[in-house]
Amino acid sequence: MFWSGLAVSGSKLRQAMHKVGAAVVVASALSTGTDAWARSPEQPGIGIVALSTLPVEAQKTHRLILAGGPFPYDKDGTVFFNRERLLPQQARGYYREYTVKTPGARNRGARRIVCGGRPPTQPEACYYTADHYASFQRIAP
């Protein structure tokens, strides 16, 4: 910043100017919709898992997705917003989430399948998470 030449090195004014400059950069990135810390488009942290190796409940949920239901939970088929940004970036509404039953769980549990594409019965890609969106594996049919 050209203003930094006016302040003595290490002074409180100079430190404040650096903080303001960093805040402007972050605010600018957020307002333009870019994310300087986004993952690469290839999503290198996502592994691949064969559908046949997933729990039987996940295999059943996958079959229901392809058949268009009926689904056991009201939230099944709702839009997944990818707030964690672990899946490849897509337009809002591209991903939908589905519950994978967890034996013994009193609620929906942590297991989900998230599929992307239109129509939902012909997804381009599906992902499995056993830890409520903390990590994903791409499902290979």
SERO-4910 file (N, C-alpha, C, O; in steps of 0.05 Angstrom, whole numbers):
BEGIN
 pado doro    nc1    nc2    nc3   cac1   cac2   cac3    cc1    cc2    cc3    oc1    oc2    oc3
  Met    A     17    -24      0      0      0      0     18     25      0     38     26     14
  Phe    A     11     45    -16     28     68    -17     27     84      9     46    100     14
  Trp    A      6     81     25      4     95     50     25     86     71     33    101     89
  Ser    A     35     61     68     53     50     88     79     66     89     93     65    110
  Gly    A     86     80     68    111     96     69    108    119     88    128    131     96
  Leu    A     84    127     95     79    150    112     81    142    141     82    160    159
  Ala    A     80    117    148     81    108    175    107     95    182    119     81    165
  Val    A    116     98    206    141     87    215    138     56    217    117     47    227
  Ser    A    159     41    209    158     12    210    153      3    239    166     12    257
  Gly    A    133    -15    242    127    -26    269    107     -8    284     99    -16    306
  Ser    A    100     15    273     82     33    288     54     22    288     47      5    271
  Lys    A     38     30    307     10     21    308     -6     30    283    -23     15    274
  Leu    A      1     53    272    -13     63    248     -7     44    225    -25     36    210
  Arg    A     18     36    222     26     18    200     13    -10    204      3    -21    184
  Gln    A     12    -20    228     -1    -46    233    -31    -44    227    -42    -63    215
  Ala    A    -44    -22    234    -72    -18    229    -77    -17    199    -97    -28    189
  Met    A    -59     -4    184    -62     -2    155    -60    -30    142    -75    -36    123
  His    A    -42    -47    152    -40    -74    141    -65    -91    146    -74   -106    129
  Lys    A    -76    -87    170   -101   -102    177   -124    -93    159   -139   -109    149
  Val    A   -126    -67    154   -147    -56    137   -143    -66    108   -162    -74     95
  Gly    A   -118    -67     99   -112    -77     72   -120   -106     69   -132   -113     49
  Ala    A   -114   -122     89   -122   -151     88   -152   -154     88   -163   -170     74
  Ala    A   -166   -137    104   -195   -139    105   -207   -131     78   -227   -143     70
  Val    A   -196   -111     65   -205   -103     39   -202   -125     18   -220   -130      2
  Val    A   -179   -139     19   -175   -161      0   -195   -184      5   -207   -194    -15
  Val    A   -200   -191     30   -219   -212     36   -247   -204     28   -262   -219     16
  Ala    A   -255   -179     35   -282   -170     28   -285   -169     -2   -307   -175    -12
  Ser    A   -265   -161    -16   -267   -160    -45   -270   -188    -57   -287   -191    -75
  Ala    A   -256   -207    -47   -258   -234    -57   -286   -245    -51   -298   -259    -68
  Leu    A   -296   -240    -28   -323   -250    -20   -345   -237    -37   -364   -250    -45
  Ser    A   -342   -211    -42   -363   -197    -57   -364   -205    -86   -385   -203    -99
  Thr    A   -341   -214    -97   -341   -222   -125   -348   -251   -129   -350   -260   -151
  Gly    A   -351   -265   -107   -359   -293   -109   -335   -312   -112   -338   -336   -115
  Thr    A   -311   -301   -111   -287   -318   -113   -279   -326    -85   -286   -313    -65
  Asp    A   -263   -346    -83   -254   -356    -57   -224   -363    -60   -217   -383    -73
  Ala    A   -208   -347    -48   -179   -351    -50   -170   -377    -38   -148   -387    -44
  Trp    A   -187   -388    -20   -179   -412     -6   -194   -437    -16   -193   -458     -4
  Ala    A   -208   -435    -39   -224   -457    -50   -205   -479    -58   -182   -475    -65
  Arg    A   -216   -503    -58   -201   -526    -67   -199   -525    -98   -215   -511   -111
  Ser    A   -181   -540   -108   -178   -541   -137   -202   -555   -149   -215   -571   -136
  Pro    A   -208   -549   -175   -232   -561   -188   -231   -592   -189   -251   -605   -190
  Glu    A   -206   -603   -188   -204   -632   -189   -212   -646   -163   -216   -670   -163
  Gln    A   -214   -631   -141   -221   -642   -115   -203   -665   -108   -213   -688   -105
  Pro    A   -177   -661   -104   -159   -683   -100   -163   -699    -74   -154   -722    -72
  Gly    A   -177   -688    -55   -182   -702    -29   -204   -722    -30   -209   -736    -10
  Ile    A   -218   -725    -52   -240   -744    -54   -231   -770    -67   -221   -770    -89
  Gly    A   -235   -791    -52   -228   -818    -62   -251   -830    -77   -272   -818    -79
  Ile    A   -247   -854    -87   -268   -868   -102   -274   -893    -87   -256   -907    -77
  Val    A   -299   -900    -84   -308   -924    -71   -328   -939    -89   -345   -927   -101
  Ala    A   -325   -966    -90   -343   -982   -106   -370   -984    -92   -370   -988    -67
  Leu    A   -391   -981   -106   -418   -983    -95   -421  -1009    -79   -433  -1010    -58
  Ser    A   -410  -1031    -90   -413  -1057    -78   -399  -1060    -51   -406  -1078    -36
  Thr    A   -381  -1042    -45   -367  -1043    -19   -379  -1025      2   -371  -1026     25
  Leu    A   -399  -1009     -5   -413   -992     14   -432  -1009     31   -439  -1031     23
  Pro    A   -440   -999     54   -459  -1013     71   -485  -1019     54   -492  -1004     36
  Val    A   -498  -1041     61   -522  -1049     46   -543  -1026     47   -559  -1023     28
  Glu    A   -544  -1011     68   -563   -989     70   -557   -968     49   -575   -956     38
  Ala    A   -531   -963     44   -524   -943     24   -531   -953     -4   -539   -938    -21
  Gln    A   -527   -979     -9   -534   -991    -35   -564   -989    -40   -573   -983    -62
  Lys    A   -580   -993    -18   -609   -991    -21   -617   -962    -27   -634   -956    -44
  Thr    A   -604   -943    -13   -610   -914    -18   -603   -907    -46   -618   -892    -59
  His    A   -581   -917    -57   -572   -911    -84   -593   -921   -104   -600   -908   -123
  Arg    A   -603   -945    -99   -624   -956   -117   -649   -939   -116   -662   -934   -136
  Leu    A   -657   -929    -92   -680   -912    -89   -676   -886   -105   -695   -875   -117
  Ile    A   -652   -875   -104   -646   -850   -119   -651   -854   -149   -664   -838   -161
  Leu    A   -641   -876   -159   -644   -881   -188   -673   -887   -195   -681   -882   -218
  Ala    A   -688   -897   -176   -717   -903   -181   -735   -879   -176   -758   -880   -182
  Gly    A   -724   -858   -164   -740   -835   -157   -756   -837   -132   -775   -823   -128
  Gly    A   -748   -856   -115   -762   -860    -89   -780   -884    -89   -778   -901   -107
  Pro    A   -797   -886    -69   -802   -868    -47   -780   -868    -26   -768   -889    -21
  Phe    A   -776   -845    -14   -755   -843      6   -766   -843     34   -788   -833     38
  Pro    A   -751   -854     53   -762   -856     80   -762   -830     97   -775   -829    117
  Tyr    A   -747   -810     88   -745   -786    104   -753   -762     87   -748   -760     63
  Asp    A   -767   -743    100   -776   -719     87   -754   -702     74   -758   -690     53
  Lys    A   -730   -702     86   -708   -686     76   -694   -699     52   -679   -686     38
  Asp    A   -700   -724     47   -688   -738     24   -696   -724     -2   -719   -719     -7
  Gly    A   -676   -719    -19   -681   -706    -45   -680   -676    -44   -684   -662    -64
  Thr    A   -675   -664    -20   -673   -635    -18   -646   -626    -28   -627   -641    -29
  Val    A   -644   -600    -34   -619   -589    -45   -597   -589    -24   -601   -582     -1
  Phe    A   -574   -598    -32   -550   -598    -16   -533   -574    -25   -527   -572    -49
  Phe    A   -526   -556     -7   -513   -531    -15   -483   -532    -17   -471   -513    -26
  Asn    A   -470   -554     -9   -441   -557    -11   -426   -535      3   -406   -524     -7
  Arg    A   -436   -527     27   -424   -505     42   -396   -512     51   -379   -494     54
  Glu    A   -390   -538     54   -364   -546     62   -343   -544     39   -319   -544     44
  Arg    A   -354   -541     15   -338   -538    -10   -319   -562    -14   -296   -558    -23
  Leu    A   -328   -585     -6   -312   -609    -10   -318   -622    -37   -301   -636    -48
  Leu    A   -342   -617    -48   -349   -628    -74   -343   -608    -95   -340   -584    -89
  Pro    A   -341   -616   -121   -335   -597   -142   -356   -575   -143   -380   -580   -139
  Gln    A   -347   -551   -147   -365   -527   -149   -385   -531   -171   -378   -536   -194
  Gln    A   -410   -527   -165   -432   -528   -185   -452   -506   -178   -452   -494   -157
  Ala    A   -471   -502   -196   -492   -482   -191   -510   -492   -169   -513   -516   -164
  Arg    A   -521   -473   -155   -540   -479   -133   -563   -497   -144   -574   -491   -165
  Gly    A   -569   -517   -129   -591   -535   -137   -581   -560   -152   -596   -578   -158
  Tyr    A   -555   -561   -158   -544   -583   -173   -543   -609   -156   -550   -631   -165
  Tyr    A   -535   -606   -130   -533   -629   -112   -558   -633    -96   -571   -614    -87
  Arg    A   -564   -659    -91   -586   -666    -73   -576   -687    -54   -559   -703    -60
  Glu    A   -587   -686    -29   -578   -705     -9   -599   -725     -1   -623   -721     -3
  Tyr    A   -589   -749      7   -606   -771     14   -595   -785     39   -570   -788     41
  Thr    A   -612   -793     57   -604   -806     81   -598   -835     76   -613   -849     62
  Val    A   -576   -844     88   -570   -873     89   -576   -882    117   -563   -872    136
  Lys    A   -595   -899    120   -603   -908    147   -579   -919    162   -561   -933    151
  Thr    A   -578   -913    188   -557   -923    206   -571   -942    226   -587   -932    242
  Pro    A   -565   -967    225   -577   -986    244   -573   -977    273   -551   -971    281
  Gly    A   -595   -977    288   -594   -969    316   -596   -940    322   -599   -932    345
  Ala    A   -594   -923    301   -596   -894    305   -625   -885    310   -643   -895    296
  Arg    A   -629   -867    328   -656   -857    334   -663   -834    315   -687   -827    313
  Asn    A   -643   -822    302   -648   -800    284   -638   -809    256   -634   -832    251
  Arg    A   -634   -789    239   -624   -796    212   -595   -805    211   -587   -816    190
  Gly    A   -581   -802    232   -553   -811    233   -535   -792    216   -544   -771    208
  Ala    A   -511   -800    212   -491   -783    198   -486   -791    169   -473   -777    155
  Arg    A   -496   -814    161   -490   -824    134   -509   -813    113   -533   -811    117
  Arg    A   -497   -804     90   -512   -792     69   -500   -800     42   -477   -807     40
  Ile    A   -517   -798     22   -508   -798     -6   -516   -772    -18   -539   -763    -15
  Val    A   -498   -759    -31   -503   -733    -45   -498   -738    -74   -477   -747    -82
  Cys    A   -519   -732    -91   -517   -736   -120   -520   -710   -134   -535   -692   -125
  Gly    A   -507   -707   -157   -509   -683   -173   -517   -689   -201   -509   -709   -213
  Gly    A   -533   -672   -212   -541   -674   -240   -571   -672   -243   -586   -673   -223
  Arg    A   -580   -670   -267   -609   -668   -273   -616   -687   -295   -601   -688   -315
  Pro    A   -637   -701   -294   -656   -703   -271   -643   -719   -248   -623   -734   -253
  Pro    A   -654   -717   -224   -642   -730   -201   -641   -761   -204   -624   -774   -191
  Thr    A   -658   -773   -221   -657   -802   -224   -635   -811   -243   -631   -835   -247
  Gln    A   -621   -792   -256   -598   -798   -273   -575   -780   -265   -566   -764   -281
  Pro    A   -564   -784   -241   -543   -766   -232   -517   -770   -247   -511   -792   -257
  Glu    A   -503   -748   -250   -476   -749   -263   -456   -760   -244   -437   -774   -253
  Ala    A   -459   -755   -218   -440   -765   -198   -454   -767   -171   -471   -750   -165
  Cys    A   -447   -787   -156   -457   -790   -129   -434   -794   -110   -413   -805   -117
  Tyr    A   -437   -783    -86   -416   -784    -65   -428   -795    -39   -451   -790    -33
  Tyr    A   -411   -810    -25   -419   -822      0   -404   -809     23   -380   -804     20
  Thr    A   -418   -802     45   -405   -792     69   -415   -808     92   -440   -811     96
  Ala    A   -397   -817    109   -405   -832    133   -403   -814    158   -410   -822    180
  Asp    A   -393   -789    154   -388   -771    176   -401   -744    173   -390   -723    180
  His    A   -425   -744    162   -441   -720    160   -426   -697    146   -424   -675    158
  Tyr    A   -416   -702    122   -404   -682    104   -376   -673    112   -366   -654    100
  Ala    A   -363   -687    131   -335   -680    137   -316   -691    116   -295   -680    111
  Ser    A   -324   -712    102   -309   -723     81   -328   -738     61   -350   -746     68
  Phe    A   -318   -741     36   -334   -754     16   -317   -774      0   -293   -771     -2
  Gln    A   -331   -793    -11   -319   -812    -30   -338   -813    -54   -362   -815    -51
  Arg    A   -326   -811    -78   -343   -813   -102   -350   -842   -106   -333   -860   -105
  Ile    A   -376   -847   -112   -386   -874   -115   -382   -883   -144   -391   -870   -163
  Ala    A   -367   -905   -147   -364   -917   -174   -384   -940   -176   -382   -959   -160
  Pro    A   -403   -939   -195   -423   -960   -197   -413   -987   -203   -429  -1006   -205
***
